[in-house]
Amino acid sequence: MDTSNSNDNNLKRSSTYRDQLLTIGDLEAVKNELLLEIKSVLKTSNGQSPKQWLRTSEVRKILGVSPGTLQNLRVNRTLSYTKIGGIVFYKHDDILKLLEDNCITRKDNNG
């Protein structure tokens, strides 16, 4: 059995995904889907306003980021937080502001 041939096939398959191009439309569609999903998570089903303070796990789920990325947002002071007894809390409004401040709008090609 030739394992080098098998490895070559795996590289070819993985490079296909790595080398694919995304259009601006693709990126906008993903952004819109993500924003809609985030808004739906933030809304409560019974009409009450969302919790004012969120724990790390909740913020990670909302933003879809890793623990390291969330820590970088804290360290860089991109996202403010409060730490009480080893538990980190984030303001709900700060999460929304972060999303709004980093929203990239589409360039209008019509002039």
Secondary structure, DSSP 8 states (H G I E B T S, - for coil): --HHHHHHHHHHHHHHHHT----HHHHHHHHHHHHHHHHHHHS-TTS----SEEEHHHHHHHHT--HHHHHHHHHTTSS--EEETTEEEEEHHHHHHHHHHT------TT-
